[in-house]
Each structure stands twice: as structure tokens, then as C-alpha cells.
């Protein structure tokens, strides 16, 4: 009986360590999406398949808390408002706005990326194929963070 109880406790404890993998493919006029992931090795999209949104207006709020999380997102539309927040180490954000070459422009973009932790990698491209003249992108890192890499291209 004692071995059974120990086995059940071990199984239940290990279940909490599994990662969440989310893939979003959405097409339509408007999307308002909020995602919170708590733990390590979670993904929204991944290094080979980005989550994607095609539509006139997109609002995203994605929070990842933990280490080694991945956020890969492509937005194609006229207006984008979003907040990405990562807390932890070795997280990776790859965000593209107007990546499909249809001239959707992401002309009006308000984006905020906040990170707390070390060795995070942030890559942001806004207005890749068209002028994103109405863009405001803010990237904030805590003063105590080390070894973060930020690459941002905003065609505005």
C-alpha cells in the first residue's frame, strides 16, 4: 500500500512539470486574445511554426512566467495592439507584424514587451513589407537583467 501511495504522489507531482504548447491560426475581422502560461518550456507557436492572425484588428496579451518559454507570433492586419510579458530566464520572443507580404501593413501598432530575467532573446519586426507609420513599440527590461538580446526593426 505504501508503494502505491508513493507512486501516485510521484505521478501527480510530475504532471505539473509538463509544458503547454499553444498554436493559434485565426482569420477574421477582429481578435482579442489573452494567454497566461506559468511554468517552463511553454510555447505559443514554436521555432518552426508561428502562431498567426490575419484580420483587420488584433489585440494580444500574452504572459509567460518561467524559464525557456517560446513565443512565436505573426500578425497580418491594419491595427495591432499587444502586450508580451516574460518573467524568467532563457525565454525567446519572435514577433512579426505584416509578415505575409499582402501589404496589410500593421499601419497602427501599439506594442509593449516587458521582460524580467536573464538571457532572453527578443526579435521584433513591424511593417516588414509596408510602411508601419503609426507604430509605437516599447521594450522594457529590469535593470538587474543580464545577457538579454534585443533585435527590433520597425519600418515607420
C-alpha positions as CSV (number, residue, x, y, z in Angstrom):
1,X,0.0,0.0,0.0
2,X,2.8,2.4,0.8
3,X,4.4,1.8,-2.6
4,X,1.1,2.6,-4.3
5,X,0.8,5.9,-2.4
6,X,4.4,6.9,-3.2
7,X,3.8,6.0,-6.9
8,X,0.6,8.1,-7.0
9,X,2.4,11.1,-5.4
10,X,5.2,10.8,-7.9
11,X,2.9,10.7,-10.9
12,X,0.8,13.7,-9.6
13,X,4.0,15.7,-8.9
14,X,5.4,15.1,-12.3
15,X,2.2,16.1,-14.1
16,X,2.8,19.7,-13.0
17,X,6.1,19.9,-14.9
18,X,4.7,19.2,-18.4
19,X,4.7,22.2,-20.7
20,X,1.8,23.8,-22.5
21,X,2.0,24.1,-26.3
22,X,-0.4,26.5,-27.9
23,X,-0.8,27.1,-31.7
24,X,-3.1,29.8,-32.9
25,X,-4.3,30.2,-36.5
26,X,-7.1,32.7,-36.8
27,X,-8.6,34.6,-39.7
28,X,-11.4,37.2,-39.4
29,X,-12.0,40.8,-38.8
30,X,-11.2,41.1,-35.1
31,X,-9.4,39.1,-32.4
32,X,-8.9,39.8,-28.7
33,X,-6.7,37.0,-27.2
34,X,-5.3,36.7,-23.7
35,X,-2.9,33.9,-22.8
36,X,-1.1,33.2,-19.5
37,X,1.4,30.4,-19.2
38,X,3.1,29.6,-15.9
39,X,6.0,27.1,-15.9
40,X,8.9,26.3,-18.0
41,X,9.2,25.1,-21.6
42,X,5.8,26.5,-22.7
43,X,5.3,27.6,-26.3
44,X,2.9,29.8,-28.3
45,X,4.0,28.7,-31.7
46,X,7.5,27.3,-31.9
47,X,10.8,27.8,-33.8
48,X,9.4,26.2,-37.0
49,X,5.6,27.1,-36.9
50,X,4.5,30.5,-35.8
51,X,1.0,31.2,-34.4
52,X,-0.7,33.5,-36.9
53,X,-3.5,36.0,-37.1
54,X,-5.0,37.5,-40.3
55,X,-7.6,40.2,-39.7
56,X,-8.2,44.0,-39.6
57,X,-7.8,44.4,-35.8
58,X,-5.8,42.2,-33.4
59,X,-5.3,42.7,-29.6
60,X,-3.0,40.2,-27.8
61,X,-1.9,40.0,-24.2
62,X,0.5,37.1,-23.7
63,X,2.2,36.5,-20.3
64,X,4.8,33.7,-19.9
65,X,6.2,33.1,-16.4
66,X,9.1,30.6,-16.1
67,X,12.2,29.6,-17.9
68,X,12.8,28.6,-21.5
69,X,9.4,29.6,-22.9
70,X,9.0,30.4,-26.6
71,X,6.6,32.9,-28.2
72,X,6.5,33.0,-32.0
73,X,3.7,35.1,-33.5
74,X,2.8,36.6,-36.9
75,X,0.2,39.3,-37.2
76,X,-1.2,40.5,-40.5
77,X,-3.7,43.3,-40.4
78,X,-4.1,47.0,-40.3
79,X,-4.2,47.5,-36.5
80,X,-2.4,45.7,-33.8
81,X,-2.3,46.3,-30.0
82,X,-0.4,44.0,-27.8
83,X,1.5,43.2,-24.6
84,X,4.0,40.4,-24.3
85,X,5.5,39.8,-20.8
86,X,8.1,37.3,-19.9
87,X,9.4,36.6,-16.4
88,X,12.2,34.1,-16.2
89,X,15.4,33.2,-17.9
90,X,16.3,32.0,-21.5
91,X,12.9,32.9,-22.9
92,X,12.5,33.6,-26.7
93,X,10.1,36.0,-28.4
94,X,9.9,36.3,-32.2
95,X,7.1,38.7,-33.3
96,X,6.4,39.7,-36.8
97,X,3.7,42.2,-37.9
98,X,2.9,42.3,-41.6
99,X,4.9,39.2,-42.5
100,X,2.8,37.7,-45.3
101,X,3.6,40.3,-47.9
102,X,0.0,41.2,-48.6
103,X,0.6,44.8,-47.8
104,X,-1.6,44.6,-44.7
105,X,1.0,47.0,-43.2
106,X,0.2,46.8,-39.5
107,X,0.0,50.6,-40.0
108,X,-1.2,51.3,-36.5
109,X,0.8,49.3,-33.9
110,X,1.0,49.8,-30.2
111,X,3.2,47.1,-28.7
112,X,4.8,46.7,-25.3
113,X,7.3,43.9,-24.5
114,X,8.4,43.6,-20.9
115,X,11.0,41.1,-19.6
116,X,12.4,40.3,-16.3
117,X,15.2,37.8,-16.2
118,X,18.5,36.9,-17.9
119,X,19.5,35.5,-21.3
120,X,16.2,36.3,-23.0
121,X,16.1,36.8,-26.8
122,X,13.6,39.3,-28.3
123,X,13.2,39.7,-32.1
124,X,10.6,42.2,-33.3
125,X,9.8,43.1,-36.9
126,X,7.0,45.6,-37.6
127,X,6.0,46.7,-41.1
128,X,8.1,44.1,-42.9
129,X,6.6,44.7,-46.3
130,X,4.8,48.0,-45.9
131,X,5.1,51.3,-44.0
132,X,4.0,51.0,-40.4
133,X,3.9,54.7,-39.9
134,X,1.7,54.7,-36.8
135,X,3.9,52.4,-34.8
136,X,4.9,52.7,-31.1
137,X,6.9,49.8,-29.8
138,X,8.3,49.8,-26.3
139,X,10.7,47.1,-24.9
140,X,11.4,47.2,-21.2
141,X,13.9,45.1,-19.2
142,X,14.6,45.2,-15.5
143,X,17.8,47.0,-14.5
144,X,19.2,43.8,-12.9
145,X,18.8,41.7,-16.1
146,X,21.9,40.4,-17.8
147,X,22.7,38.9,-21.3
148,X,19.4,39.8,-22.9
149,X,19.5,40.2,-26.7
150,X,17.0,42.5,-28.5
151,X,16.7,42.9,-32.3
152,X,14.0,45.3,-33.5
153,X,13.1,46.5,-36.9
154,X,10.2,49.0,-37.2
155,X,9.5,50.3,-40.7
156,X,7.7,53.5,-39.8
